Amino acid sequence: MNVRQLFELSPKQKLSVAMAWDAVALFSALIFAFWIRFGIGSWHMGLSEWGLIAVNTVLTVLLLSFSGHYRQVIRYIGLKTLYIAVLALTGSLIIFYVLSLVTNVLVPTSVLIMYWVLAGITIIVPRFVIQASAQSQSYRMREKCLIFGAAEAGRSLAQTLKAGNSLHPVAFIDDKKQYQGKQILGLPVGKRTDIPSYVKRYGVTKMLLAVHNTSSVRRKELIVELEPYAIELLSIPNIQDILSGESKIDELREIKIEELLGRDPVPPIVELLDTNIRGKSVMVTGAGGSIGSELCRQIAKSEPTRMVLFELSEFNLYQIENELRTRFPDLELIPVLASIQDTEMLRDTMNKNQIQTIYHAAAYKHVPMVESNPLAGIRNNVFGTSNVALVAAEFDVEKFVLVSTDKAVRPTNIMGATKRFAELYIQGIAELGFSTEYAIVRFGNVLGSSGSVVPLFTKQIQRGGPITVTHPDITRYFMTIPEAAQLVIQAGAMGKNGEVFVLDMGQSVKIVDLATKMAHLMGHVLKTPQNPTGDIELKFSGLRPGEKLYEELLIDDADTTTQHPRIMGADETKLPFEDVVILFDELNRILLSQDAGQAKALLQKAPLAYVPAKH
């Protein structure tokens, strides 16, 4: 029976094997002690000697059992196990000596000493050998990791991991010189420059961030600095979650690309967050989408009296409603499963729920998909938006906020053209004197949204590649979903007459660089002509239909500052609403004829600055 088979036995079987081994060891130890003292040929055992040895063996096994010897888990034994065994064997020695006096069996002192030594060796040593074998096998099978941070959090994590069976820490990495060059919990503490040597020596595959008392700025700096080492980065949970018992220190989580690219949050202007939400009946269209669902979460925090979730996807609607009911049990939620193209459903919903604020996030946004289905994109993004805006005016909704996109600026695809058309419609209707205030908020890509490159790259990396990028020079603006949603709410509060607000997206990011950083965070290196030894291939697939190399946020390159440092007002030329309506009616006639080519031609003719991309 090998060590693995031994550990696979049931608890009762393990106990039986342990007790049987100890009984044989005790019995044999006494016999060998007599043989050594008297010689094998000179010592002849009588019935009393055999009985004495047998009784002592049984009593000693019972003594070991009562002392807790058999409650020790062999693979985790330590000094306590040795202490218990020594005490039990000393007791056995006393028992045997007393029994020898009672039975008048001659037992020299040397026999007692040799028995104690032999019994100790045969009972204790095999257990430590099995433990060492198990730990050696476990060491070989477990993934090797480095722990960044040798302070209290790192030490706690190392202790927990050592007792587990998945990750095995081989060293600490710490920037503090007071730790460097020393050993903690038997593990060396090295500098950052030691990381490559540890990786090579131990086959390290992961680095665990165990830093609690660092600011968000410093944490991001750490991630930026550690990302180039191309070791999978994991992080321990938030200290508050650990202290509250919600998480354990070894419940590690992946480092998200958002933590690398995300900016330091700017404190929101509470007045702007609450103006159109607190104490009001609010509706979000596209409530289950990436932006829509985050808008719902942010809105719920400002305590509206009611929130209507207007969503076409049953699954998405179920997901966000279930989440909000759990997190905000006192909030009145009204889930509406419907399309924004259904005017009567919009009327019924706004009338019944006395809607005061609308955040219109419903849209078909996937560029290649809309390019392949232009009529569906036009119906939803143009006519759906007009439905919501008109019904909002009909029922005197106080505020209507259109969530737009940077792809509406000098569009090169159907999706961008439809969103620009929607912007013109909202700008036009805002001039008609309705009591409803209209605002447009335009921003770029959000990290991790459905259909974006981040989830796609994640899946490709997890599959082992290749990572597909459309063009080596393609760039995009990125923002985290929570930041985008919060800024949409604040920008919307400032708009009254169809103004376009543009969110400060920071610096644009090369998609190739994004792919590289994501691969590094997940423990991989891209295989490129410059680095043929990488483990994940990078392929360029060519620009997709309607795709731009660079995105823009402003049409006329003119912007004005607002009271929020990350929100700009775009000073852009508007189109008279009567001209928008003429285009609108002509587009509607084309839709009735199902002529996609004619619809695309009209979008090109309209003042949208739409020029289809040629690839």
N, C-alpha and C positions, 0 to 999 in steps of 0.2 A: 504493500500500500504506500503510494507516494503522498507527499504533503498536500497536493491539491485534492486527492481523494479523501484524505483525512478531514479537510475543512468542509467537504461536501456532505459529511455524515450528519444525521439528525442530532439534536442536543442529547437525547437519551443514548444514542449510539456512541457519541463522543465521551460521555460520562462512563459508559461501560468499558470502553477501550482504556481510558485513563486509570480507572480503578483496577482493572486487570493488570495493566502494566506495572502499577505501583505495588500490587500484591506480589507479582513475580519478582520485582526488583527487591523488595524487602526480604522475601523468602530466600532468594539467591544470595543476598548480601550476608545474611547470617551464616549460611552454609559455607560460603567462601571464607568468611572470617574464621570459622572453626578449622577449615582445611588449611588455611595459611598458618594458623597458630600451631596445630597439631600435626599437619602433614596429611595428605590424602590417604596414604596407606596406614597410618598409625591411629587415625580417629574413626571409631565405629559408633554410629548413632543408634541409640536405643529408642524404644517407644516413647519414653519421657522426653527425650530431646526433640524428636519429631513433633510431638504434641505441643511442647513449649514453643517451638518455632512457628507452628501453625497458628496457635492462639495469639502469639505476639503479632503475627502478620495481620490477622483479622482486626485486633484491637487498634493497631497503628493506622490501618486504612480508615477505621471509624473515626479515629482521632484527627486524621487529615481532613476527613469530610466535615466534622464539626468545626474545625478551625477555619473553614472557608477556602481550603486549598483547591477544591473542585469548582469553585465559583469563578476562578480566574480564567479569563480568555487568553489562550496561549499566545496569540499573535500580538497581544498588548501587555504581556507580563513585564514586571519590573522588579525593583528592590523589595516591594511588598511581598511578592511571591516568594522570593528567597527567604525573607524574614519568617513568613508563615511556615515554610517547609523546615527551616532550621529548628524552630520552636517545637513543631510536631515530632520531628525525629529525636529531639532531646527528650521529649515526653516518652517516645517509644523506647528509648534507652533505659529510662527509669522503670517503665513497665516491665521490660525484659529482665532487668536486674531483680526486681521484686519477685517476678514469677520464678526466676531461677532459685531464689532463696526458699520460696514456698515448696518447690518441687525437688529441692536438694540436687539440682543439676549443677555440675561444676562449670562455671563460666569465668575464665580469667579476664582481668581488666583489659588486656590487649585485644581480646575478642570484641568486647564492647566498643572500644575505640575504633577498631577496624570496621565493625558493623556500621557505626555512625557515619564514617567517611564513605564507605562503599554505597550505603543506602542513599546518602546525600548526592553522590555522583550520579547514580543510576536513576534517581527521581528528578533531580533539578536540571542536570546538564542536557538531557534529551529535549526538555521543554524549551530551553534557550536556543538549542540547535534548530528546532522546528520554527521558533519565532524568527531566527535569523534567516532561515530559508524562505519563510513567507514574506519577510520584508524585502529580501533580495529579489524574489519573484515579483512582488508588488512594485518595487523600484523600477524594474525593467519594463513593466507593463504600463505604469502611470506616466502621463505626460509631464515633462519637466518644465518648470516655470521659474521666473524671477519675480521677486516682490519689490516694487519700487516704494521705498519708505520703510526704514528700520525702526521707527518709533512705535508707540503702543499699538496703533492700528495694524501695522505690519506684523508685529510680533504675535498679536492675537490671531491674525489670519494664518500665519505660519503654523502655529500650534494646532489650529483647527484642520488645516490641510494635511498635516502629518498624521492625524488620527483618521483621516478619510481614505478613500481609495480611488480618487480620480486624478487630481493634480499633486505633484510632488515638488515642493520648493527646493531649489538647489543653492540659492544665494539671495542676499538682499542687495539692492542698489540704492544708494542714498547720496544726496549732495552735501550732507553735513560731514565735515571732516572729523568730528568727534566720534563718528561711527566707522568711518572708512578704515580698512585694514584690520578690523577686529572681527570677532565671531559672536553671533547672537543665536542662541538655541542650536548651537552646533553648525550654523550656516555662516559662510564668510560674507562680509559686507564690502562691496566694491563700489567703484566710481562708474560714471556713465561710460567712460572709455573702456571699461572692462566688459561691457555688454557683448561685443562681438566674440571675445574669447570664451565667455560663459556659454554662449550659443553654440560655438563650435565644440567645446569640451563636453558639454552635457546634453547636447541636442535639444536645447530650449526651444519651445514652440509658442510660449505665451509669456506676457508680462502683466502683472497685476498691480494696478494703481491702488495703493493703500495710504491715501493722504486725506485726512479729515479736515484739518484746520486751515485749509488753503482757500483763498478767494477764488471766485469764478474766473477772474482774469488770470491768476497764476495757474489755475487748473488748465485753462486753454493753452497757456504758454507751454506747460508740461507736455500736453498732447502733441502740440506742434513740434516740440523738440524731440519727442520720442518716436513720432510717426516714421521718420526716415529709416529707423532700424529695421522696419519691415517684420516686426514680431507682433502677433495678434495681441491687441491691448484690451484688457478687461478691467473693470472697476468694481470696488466693493460698494455696497449700498450706502445711501445717505446715513450719517451718524444718528440723526433723529429717528429714522426707521429702525435702526439697530437697537437703540436704547428703548424704544417703545415696544419692541418685540415683533414688529411687523415684518422685519427681515433679519436674516442671519448674516454674519460677516462673510460667510463663504458663498452666499447667493450672488455670484458675480454676474455682471451685465456687460454687454458689449459697449464699446465706445462708438457713438454714432458720429457720422460725418458732420452732423449739425453742430456738434461740440467743437469741431475743428474750424468750420466756416462761419458759424454763428457769431454775431456781434454781441458786445456787452449791452444788456437791455437799458433803454432810457426810461426812467420812471414815467408812467403814463400821467397825463393830466386828468385827474379824477373827474373834473367838471365835464370834460369832453366825453369821457366814458359813460357818464350817467345821463347826460342831457336827453338823449332819445330812448333811454332804456328804463331807468329806475321808475318804478310805479306805472309803467306803460305796457300795453299789449303789443308784443313784437312778433313779426313773422320773418322767417328765414326761408327763402326758396333755395333748393339744392342743399337742404339741411344735412343730408347724409354724406355730402362730398368732402374732399379734403379741407377746403377753405370753409365751406358751409358748416361742417361739424365743429370746427374750431371756433367759428363765430358763435355758435350755440353755447359752447362752453364758456366763452368770455362773457357773452350776454347774460347767462344765468348767474354769474358772479355779481352782476349789478342789480339783481333782484327786480326783474320785471314782474308785473302782476300775472302775466300769461305769456307763454311762448308757443307759437304755432310752427310746427316742423313740416314744411311743404316739400315733398320729395317724391320722385318718380320711382326710384329703386326700392322695392319692398325690403330687401336685405339691409341696405344702408339705413333706411328709416328705422327698422327694428333695432339696429345696432346703436344708433345715437339716442333713440328714445330710452332704451334700456339703460344706457350709461347715465343719462341725465336723471332719470328717475332714481337711480341708486345714489348719485352724488348730490342731488338737490330734491329731496323727497317732498319739500313743501311747495315746490314750484308747480304751477298748473301747466301741464304740457298737453298740447293738442296735435297728435300726429295726423297728417293729411297725405294720403297716398294718391297723388295726382300729378298731371303734367301741367306746366305753365302755359301750354297751348290750349288748355281747357278753360275758356273764359268764364263759363258758367260756374265751374268749381271755384275759380278765383273769386268771383262775386260772392258766392255763398260763404266762402271761408272768411273773407274780409268783413262781410256784413254780420255774420253770427258772432265773430270774435272781436268786433270793434277794433280792428287793427289800427295802431297809431304809427308804427315804424316798420318799414320793410327793408331787409337787406337781401338784395337780389343776387344770389351767387349761382343760380342754376344756369348751366351752359354746357354745350358740347365743346370740349377744349382740346381734345387730342388731335393735333394737327394732321397727321396722315389719315386718321379715321374720317375726319370731316372732309378732307381733300377727296376721299373716295366716295363720300356720301354728301355732296354739297347741298342737295335739296333739304335733307334732314337738318343739316347745320343751319341753313337759312331759316327754316321754320322755327327751330328752337331758339337760336340766338338772337334773331331779329324780331320775328313775330311773337315769340314767347315773351321777350322783353317788353314789346309794345303792349301786349295784353296786361302784364303786371302793372306797367306804368299808368295805363289808361284807367284800369279798375281802381288803382290807388287814388287817382284824381277823382273818380266817380264817388268814392266813399270817404273823401276828405282825409285820407291818411296824412299824417303830419310830415313824415319824412320818408323819402325813397332813396336808397343808396344802391347804385349799380357797381358791382364788382367787375372791373375790366382788367385788361392785360396789356403788357408791353407789345404784344403781337398785333395790337390795333394801330400801332404807329408805323406808317408807311408799310402796310401789310404786303406780304408776298405769298399769302395762302388764304384759302376760303375762310378758315376759322378767324384769322385776324381781320379780314374784311367784314365779316358778320359782326364782330365785336365793335369795329369802328362805326358800322352802320347803327348799331345799338346806341353807341355814344352820341352820334348825331341826333338820333331820335329823342334821347333824354334831354340833350341840350336844347332841342327845339321845343319840346312840350313844356319845359321849364319856363319858357318865355310867354306862355299863354295866359298867365295870371291865375292859375289854379292855386288853391290854398296849400296844396302839397309842395313841400320843398324838395328839390331834386339835387343829388350830388353824384359824382362819378369818381371812383378811386381806381387808379391804374398802377399795377406793379408787375414784376417779373415772376420767374419761377419760384416755387416754394419747395424747400428741401423735403423729400419724402412723400410728396403728394402722389396720388394715383396717376400712373402713366408717365411719371418723371423718370429721369435717368437713375436716380439713387436706388429705388427698389429694383430696377432692371439690373444695374451693375451688381447689387448685392446678390441677386439670384445667380448671375453669371459667375461671380467669384466663388460662390458656394458650390457650384457645379464643377469648378475647376477650369473655367474659361471656355472659349475665349471671351474677352470683353470687347464689345463692338462699339466703336465711336464712329460717328458719321464722317467727320473731317478733322484733320490734325489741328486746324486753326479755329474751330468753332468755339465760341464763348457764350456764356449766359450769366445773367444776374440771378443771384439766389438769396432767399430770405427764409428764416424758419417759419413754420406755419403759425405758431402762437404769436410771434412778432407781427406777422402780416395781418392776422385777424384783429389784433389789438389796435394797430394803426388804421385799419379800415374803419373801425368804429369811431375813432377819434377824428379821422378825416371827414367822415360822413357828417359828423356833428357840425363841422364848419361850413358845409355846403348849403346853399339856398336856391340858387338860380342855375343849376346845371353845371356848376364849376367842375373842372377836372382837377383832381388832386393826384399827385404822383408821389409814391413812397420812395424814400431814399434807399436804394438797394445796395449801396456800398460799391465795391469794386467788382467788375465782371470777372468770372472765373473761366479759365480754359478747361473744357470738358476732359481733355487728356490729363490735365493735372488733377482734376477731381477723381478720375479713374485710378490714377497712380496712388493718391492718398488713401482712397478706399481700400485698395489692394493691400497697402502697407498696414493699415489698421486691422485688417483681417489676417495678417501674417503671411502675405504673399509679395512676390516681386514680379513686376511686369517683364515679359519677354519681348524685347524690341531689338532692332538692328544694332542699337548702341549697347544693349545689355542682353546678349544671346543666352545667358545662363539663368534668366528669370524662369519662374515656374508657371506663370499664367500669360497666355498670348494676348496681345492687343491687335485687333483688326480694325481697319477703316472700311466702312461699308458704303460710303458715299452719301451725300446729302439726300434726304428724303423729299418727296414732292412738297413744295411750298415752304421748305425749311430755309432759314436765313443763317448766315455765318455769325452775324452779330445782331443783337436786339437793341432797340432804342426805347426810351421812355417818354421823350418829348417830340412833338411834331414840329413846332416852330422854334425850338431851342430857346424858348423864353419861359422863365419861371419866376415865381414870386415866393417870398418867404411867408411862413405862417407862424402861429404861436407855438407850433411843435417843431423841434429841430430836425425831425426826420420826415416831415411832410411838406411838400412844395405845392404851390398852386400853379397849374399850367395855364399860361395866357395864350389861348388858342382861338383861332377863327371859328365862328359858329355858322351853321347853315340855316337860313330861314325855315321855319317849320313847314310852310306851304310847299317849299321845294322838297323837303324830306318826304312829305305825304305823297307828292307826285311820284317820286322814286319808289316809295313804299307800295303804292297801288299798282305800279307797273310790275314790280317784283312779285306781287301777289298774283297778278294775271299769269305771269310766267310759271309760277309754282303750280297753278291749276292745270297747266298744259304739260307739266312734268318734264320740262325741257332744261336739263342741267347746263347745257352749253350756253343757252340764251341767258340763263340766270347768272352764269359766270361772266358773260359779256357785259351784262348790265352793271354788275359790281365793278367791273373795270372802267365803265363809262361814268359811273357815279363819282362824286368828288371825295373819294375815300383814299386817294393816293395808292390804290391797289395795283401792283404790278406783279403778275405771277412770276415766281422764281423759275429760272431755266437751268436745269441740271443735265 
